[in-house]
Amino acid sequence: MDNRLPPRYAFRLEDLRTWHVVRVRCGICRHQADIAPAALTRSRPGYTRLVDLEGRLRCRNCGARGRASLEVELRPRD
């Protein structure tokens, strides 16, 4: 199993695995939340880059659209 993450600009939905955590942060209010990889891959092609999704997301706290920042981290081992 290769745990190295691709560069942020090159990470695609098809690169997401069950051991990844996708963290979203609002650039306006700094609200942050985790998004399940399955929620992102639903109804989107696998070649979609995560940076392309950032402009489409809306903050649940302040309602800002297009100010999200996505980061992928490895899920902690139990």
N, CA and C of each residue as an Amber inpcrd file, in Angstrom:
protein
   234
   0.8450000  -1.1750000   0.0000000   0.0000000   0.0000000   0.0000000
   0.8940000   1.2420000   0.0000000   0.6610000   2.1360000  -0.9250000
   1.4350000   3.3660000  -1.0510000   0.6740000   4.4850000  -0.3590000
   1.2310000   5.0270000   0.7290000   0.5540000   6.0610000   1.5110000
   0.9430000   7.4730000   1.1080000   1.7810000   7.6200000   0.0920000
   2.1570000   8.9590000  -0.3420000   0.9910000   9.6240000  -1.0570000
   0.8120000  10.9000000  -0.7850000  -0.2690000  11.6440000  -1.4170000
   0.2550000  12.3810000  -2.6350000  -0.5220000  12.4320000  -3.7200000
  -0.1050000  13.2240000  -4.8730000  -0.0900000  14.7090000  -4.4960000
   0.5680000  15.5480000  -5.2870000   0.5420000  16.9870000  -5.0090000
  -0.8960000  17.5030000  -4.9960000  -1.1330000  18.5070000  -4.1980000
  -2.4880000  19.0400000  -4.0120000  -3.1560000  19.3940000  -5.3370000
  -2.4330000  20.0150000  -6.2460000  -3.0270000  20.4360000  -7.5200000
  -3.3440000  19.2600000  -8.4440000  -2.7620000  18.1030000  -8.1950000
  -2.9480000  16.9500000  -9.0740000  -3.8760000  15.8880000  -8.4820000
  -4.3050000  16.0570000  -7.2450000  -5.1250000  15.0420000  -6.5750000
  -6.5000000  14.9930000  -7.2270000  -6.8860000  13.8050000  -7.6800000
  -8.1800000  13.6090000  -8.3420000  -9.0920000  12.7790000  -7.4430000
 -10.3710000  12.8120000  -7.7230000 -11.3230000  12.0250000  -6.9410000
 -10.9980000  10.5420000  -7.0020000 -10.5280000  10.0690000  -8.1350000
 -10.2080000   8.6440000  -8.2480000  -8.9910000   8.2510000  -7.4140000
  -8.2480000   9.2240000  -6.9070000  -7.1090000   8.9490000  -6.0330000
  -7.5190000   8.7490000  -4.5780000  -8.7540000   9.1220000  -4.2190000
  -9.2150000   8.9990000  -2.8420000  -9.3910000   7.5290000  -2.4530000
  -8.9770000   7.2140000  -1.2600000  -9.1090000   5.8640000  -0.7090000
  -9.8110000   5.9440000   0.6420000 -10.1770000   4.8090000   1.1830000
 -10.8960000   4.7760000   2.4610000 -10.0570000   5.3170000   3.6010000
  -8.7470000   5.2960000   3.4820000  -7.8830000   5.7820000   4.5630000
  -7.5770000   7.2820000   4.4400000  -8.2340000   7.9680000   3.5150000
  -8.0570000   9.4130000   3.3700000  -9.1640000  10.1700000   4.1010000
  -8.8130000  11.3090000   4.6280000  -9.7680000  12.2440000   5.2240000
  -9.6730000  13.5260000   4.4090000 -10.8030000  14.0110000   3.9120000
 -10.8290000  15.2540000   3.1540000 -11.3240000  16.3520000   4.0930000
 -10.4600000  17.3180000   4.3520000 -10.7800000  18.4220000   5.2560000
 -11.0000000  19.6720000   4.4250000 -12.1110000  20.3480000   4.7090000
 -12.4800000  21.5670000   3.9940000 -12.4230000  22.7340000   4.9720000
 -11.8500000  23.8470000   4.5320000 -11.7560000  25.0400000   5.3810000
 -12.2430000  26.2420000   4.5830000 -13.0700000  27.0590000   5.2110000
 -13.5810000  28.2770000   4.5860000 -12.5450000  29.3830000   4.7150000
 -12.2680000  30.0700000   3.6150000 -11.3150000  31.1640000   3.6170000
 -11.8600000  32.4490000   4.2160000 -13.1580000  32.5120000   4.4580000
 -13.7790000  33.7080000   5.0280000 -13.8730000  33.6000000   6.5560000
 -14.5750000  32.5700000   7.0450000 -14.8440000  32.4600000   8.4850000
 -13.9630000  31.4220000   9.1910000 -13.1390000  30.7150000   8.4350000
 -12.2280000  29.6960000   8.9710000 -12.9400000  28.4510000   9.5160000
 -14.2230000  28.3130000   9.2160000 -14.9430000  27.0920000   9.6020000
 -14.2920000  25.9120000   8.9040000 -14.1650000  24.7860000   9.5920000
 -13.6040000  23.6080000   8.9320000 -14.4270000  22.3860000   9.2700000
 -14.4450000  21.4500000   8.3420000 -15.2060000  20.2170000   8.4930000
 -14.5530000  19.1390000   7.6450000 -14.8620000  17.9060000   7.9700000
 -14.3990000  16.7670000   7.1880000 -15.5230000  16.3250000   6.2650000
 -15.1620000  15.9490000   5.0510000 -16.1250000  15.4480000   4.0680000
 -15.7390000  14.0080000   3.7510000 -16.7110000  13.1390000   3.7640000
 -16.4590000  11.7430000   3.4190000 -16.0970000  11.6570000   1.9340000
 -15.0540000  10.9010000   1.5890000 -14.6960000  10.7580000   0.1700000
 -15.8640000  10.2920000  -0.6900000 -16.7220000   9.4370000  -0.1500000
 -17.8700000   8.9440000  -0.9150000 -18.8220000  10.0780000  -1.2890000
 -18.9580000  11.0850000  -0.4270000 -19.8400000  12.2170000  -0.7260000
 -19.2920000  13.0550000  -1.8720000 -17.9790000  13.1410000  -1.9970000
 -17.3790000  13.9100000  -3.0870000 -17.4260000  13.1630000  -4.4190000
 -17.2740000  11.8620000  -4.3840000 -17.2090000  11.0900000  -5.6230000
 -18.5850000  10.7970000  -6.2150000 -19.6230000  10.9740000  -5.4300000
 -20.9750000  10.7240000  -5.9210000 -21.3230000  11.7190000  -7.0280000
 -21.6860000  11.2300000  -8.1460000 -22.1460000  11.9980000  -9.3240000
 -21.0900000  12.9140000  -9.9340000 -19.8240000  12.6050000  -9.6990000
 -18.7390000  13.3590000 -10.3490000 -17.7850000  12.3770000 -10.9910000
 -17.2270000  12.7160000 -12.1360000 -16.2680000  11.8070000 -12.7710000
 -14.9820000  11.6920000 -11.9520000 -14.3390000  10.5500000 -12.0240000
 -13.1340000  10.2790000 -11.2600000 -11.9660000  11.1830000 -11.5900000
 -11.9370000  11.7270000 -12.8060000 -10.8070000  12.5770000 -13.1950000
 -10.9250000  14.0060000 -12.6500000 -12.0070000  14.3230000 -11.9230000
 -12.1880000  15.6560000 -11.3470000 -11.1180000  15.9190000 -10.3000000
 -10.4240000  17.0450000 -10.4360000  -9.3950000  17.4030000  -9.4600000
 -10.0440000  18.0920000  -8.2580000  -9.4760000  17.8510000  -7.0760000
 -10.0190000  18.4600000  -5.8700000  -9.9650000  19.9770000  -5.9240000
  -8.9100000  20.5420000  -6.5060000  -8.8230000  22.0060000  -6.5910000
  -9.9430000  22.5770000  -7.4580000 -10.4640000  21.7940000  -8.3970000
 -11.5770000  22.2530000  -9.2180000 -12.8820000  22.2890000  -8.4220000
 -12.9690000  21.4860000  -7.3740000 -14.1730000  21.4620000  -6.5400000
 -14.2140000  22.6290000  -5.5560000 -13.0780000  23.1840000  -5.2350000
 -13.0240000  24.2370000  -4.2210000 -13.9300000  25.4170000  -4.5500000
 -14.0110000  25.7780000  -5.8080000 -14.8520000  26.8990000  -6.2090000
 -16.3300000  26.6040000  -6.2080000 -16.6920000  25.3550000  -6.0880000
 -18.1020000  24.9660000  -6.1380000 -18.7130000  24.7640000  -4.7510000
 -17.8830000  24.6640000  -3.7330000 -18.3840000  24.3570000  -2.3980000
 -18.8560000  25.6220000  -1.6900000 -19.8740000  25.4440000  -0.8460000
 -20.4290000  26.5520000  -0.0610000 -20.2380000  26.2360000   1.4210000
 -19.8100000  27.2360000   2.1740000 -19.5950000  27.0810000   3.6050000
 -20.9370000  26.9420000   4.3170000 -21.0550000  25.9490000   5.1780000
 -22.2900000  25.7640000   5.9430000 -22.4100000  26.7670000   7.0810000
 -21.3250000  27.4080000   7.4410000 -21.3430000  28.3580000   8.5520000
 -21.7150000  29.7720000   8.0820000 -21.0100000  30.2930000   7.0730000
 -21.2430000  31.6830000   6.6420000 -21.8990000  31.7940000   5.2640000
 -21.9870000  30.6880000   4.5270000 -22.6450000  30.7050000   3.2210000
 -21.7700000  31.1410000   2.0590000 -20.4980000  31.4210000   2.3190000
 -19.5930000  31.8600000   1.2460000 -19.3810000  30.7340000   0.2330000
 -19.3930000  31.0820000  -1.0360000 -19.1480000  30.1030000  -2.0960000
 -17.8260000  30.4550000  -2.7780000 -17.0730000  29.4050000  -3.1170000
 -15.8380000  29.6080000  -3.8520000 -14.6500000  30.0000000  -3.0040000
 -14.7510000  29.9270000  -1.7080000 -13.6530000  30.3040000  -0.8260000
 -13.1360000  29.1010000  -0.0330000 -13.4840000  27.9000000  -0.4460000
 -13.0830000  26.6890000   0.2660000 -11.6640000  26.2830000  -0.1020000
 -11.0270000  25.6280000   0.8230000  -9.7140000  25.0390000   0.6010000
  -9.7960000  23.5820000   1.0440000  -9.4570000  22.6560000   0.1490000
  -9.5170000  21.2230000   0.4550000  -8.1280000  20.6770000   0.7220000
  -8.0240000  19.8620000   1.7480000  -6.7800000  19.1750000   2.0580000
  -7.0950000  17.7000000   2.2780000  -6.1990000  16.8510000   1.8550000
  -6.3560000  15.4130000   2.0640000  -5.2980000  14.9670000   3.0500000
  -5.7360000  14.2380000   4.0530000  -4.8360000  13.7050000   5.0640000
  -5.0900000  12.2160000   5.2050000  -4.1440000  11.5450000   5.8110000
  -4.3150000  10.1220000   6.0820000  -5.1020000   9.9530000   7.3710000
  -6.0670000   9.0360000   7.3590000  -6.8600000   8.7340000   8.5530000
  -5.9350000   8.1360000   9.6060000  -6.0600000   8.5740000  10.8580000
  -5.1880000   8.0070000  11.9000000  -5.4680000   6.5230000  12.0950000
  -4.4160000   5.7870000  12.3570000  -4.5660000   4.3540000  12.6060000
  -5.0420000   4.1310000  14.0260000  -5.9270000   3.1690000  14.1910000
  -6.4370000   2.8480000  15.5390000  -5.5530000   1.8610000  16.2350000
